[in-house]
Amino acid sequence: MIFTVTLNPAVDKTVVINDFRVDSVNRVSSMRMDAGGKGINVSKVIKSLGGRSRAMGILGGFAGRYIKKYLDDMGVENDFVFISGETRTNLKVIDARNKTNTDINEPGPAVSEYDLEILKNKLLDQVGNGSIVVFSGSVPDNTDKDIYFRWISAVKKKGATAILDADGELLKKGIEAGPYLVKPNIYELGRLFGTDVRDAGQASKYAELLVRNHGIGMVVVSMGAKGALFADASKVVLVHAPKVDVQSTVGAGDSMVAALAYSIDNGLDFESTIRLAAAAAGANVMTSGSQPAELSVIRELESCVTFEYLSGA
């Protein structure tokens, strides 16, 4: 069973504005709303892949109830803790004419240690040997940045496999708990090591350091149009991104994480895993907003994925 943890979810409001201009009146040509937050996006894509997950996290207010109903209607299992605050709404502005994507993200409500402890206990009561737990995204501003470290350590003690997709201090402290898999993008990887990572060669060096020094089973570095890098203790592979018509890049990394969690849960071999992960990310950017791609599109793209072994072939 896959569990996704989203401590700072959001309603994603995506608007399309052709020729978007700052300091000007802009008119929306289309709009959609989706349940969002990185872990929730992962659960949505797992559903599209035909897998099963349980979305967990913190919700509040009207936006929180909207997310809960959205997932219920979609058939995604969920078990949230509700608080008195209001779940945030994130605005995504897509300018198809100028090919830009602008995110305006709210900080989200404060969450008490009491509510976080309730959620952690809910999670620990349900996970065990064979469980996969995905920790991803930001956390409320008043939350300690070692929370992923503490929770990853706790689920590992229950025999679960942990996946981490975070940035900044959350990533830096989280990797110290030795999750099985981490998925930074190329910019997050650079920030982790205090440098600019510009290409696959540099990404390979730092990914191998993470594997060697932190007991991480696999590091996956998403690099946008440059593809993705997969590194474990014995090999490094560069996967080339399939050529697609980009509608929105929102949630592409989440789709990759979903495919990775699904692959682990279903025991897929390494090359099948990287094909599915790259195809899921490619299919996602062909959709508007943070809606999951159709399985048929993902399967079609799988045959277009190419890769090369940089080491360990």
Buried (B, 14 or more C-beta within 10 A) or exposed (E): BBBBBBBBBBBBBBBBBBEBEEEEEBEEEEEBBBBBBBBBBBBBBBBBBEBBBBBBBBBBBEBBEBBBEBBEEBEBBBBBBBBEBBBBBBBBBBBBEEEEBEEEBBEBBEBBEEBBEBBBEBBBEBBEEEBBBBBBBBBBEEBBBBBBBBBBBBBBEBEBBBBBBBBEBBBBBBBBBBBBBBBBBBBBBBBBBEEEBEEBEBBBEBBBBBBEEBBBBBBBBBBBEBBBBBBBEEEBBBBBBBEBEBBBBBBBBBBBBBBBBBBBBEEBEBEEBBBBBBBBBBBBBBBBBBBBBEBEBBEBBBEBBEBEEBEEE
